[in-house]
Amino acid sequence: MVDTFVAAAGEDSTYQRTRLYLPGQLFDPLYEETVDCKVLHLWPGGAEVQCAAEFPPATSLVLYASSFGRFEG
């Protein structure tokens, strides 16, 4: 089931966000490491993911979201 919501006051509400629970993978091209993750929200301006790994701020990652494709950021 997929439902949508609008960001709360104080957040970037330019885009409507879609609440999901999809399996995905985060790839760190600098260290060539991949970790499993869950995609919790997806919108044209970004994504919210959950995973066991931690990355330093401003790390460039590639998100592979099942049924949605590949996203860099």
C-alpha positions in Angstrom: 0.0 0.0 0.0 1.3 3.5 -0.9 0.0 6.6 0.6 1.0 10.2 0.1 1.5 13.2 2.5 2.7 16.7 2.4 5.7 17.7 4.4 5.2 19.3 7.8 5.6 23.0 8.4 9.2 24.1 8.4 10.2 21.3 5.9 10.7 21.7 2.2 7.1 21.3 1.0 7.9 22.0 -2.7 7.1 18.4 -3.5 4.4 16.0 -2.4 6.2 13.0 -0.8 5.2 9.4 -1.2 5.4 7.1 1.8 6.9 3.8 0.7 8.5 0.7 2.2 10.7 -0.6 -0.6 13.9 -2.6 -0.5 16.8 -0.8 -1.9 20.6 -0.5 -1.9 22.9 2.4 -1.3 26.2 2.4 -3.2 29.2 4.5 -2.1 31.3 4.9 -5.3 34.3 6.3 -3.3 34.8 3.0 -1.4 32.8 0.8 -3.8 30.6 -0.5 -1.0 26.9 -1.4 -1.2 24.6 -1.7 1.8 20.9 -2.8 1.9 18.4 -0.2 2.8 14.7 0.5 3.0 13.2 3.5 1.0 10.7 5.2 3.4 9.8 8.3 1.3 10.5 9.3 -2.3 9.9 12.6 -4.0 11.3 14.5 -7.0 13.7 16.4 -4.7 15.1 13.5 -2.7 14.5 10.3 -0.7 14.5 9.2 2.9 16.1 5.9 3.5 16.9 3.7 6.5 19.9 1.4 6.7 22.4 0.0 9.3 25.4 1.9 7.8 26.4 5.5 8.6 27.9 7.8 6.0 29.7 11.1 6.7 27.7 14.3 5.8 27.9 15.4 2.1 28.8 11.8 1.0 27.7 11.2 -2.6 25.7 8.0 -2.8 23.7 6.1 -5.4 20.3 4.8 -4.4 19.0 1.8 -6.2 15.2 1.6 -5.4 13.3 -1.5 -6.4 10.8 -0.8 -9.2 11.9 2.9 -9.3 15.5 2.8 -10.7 18.8 4.5 -9.9 19.2 7.9 -8.2 22.4 9.9 -7.5 22.8 12.4 -4.8 
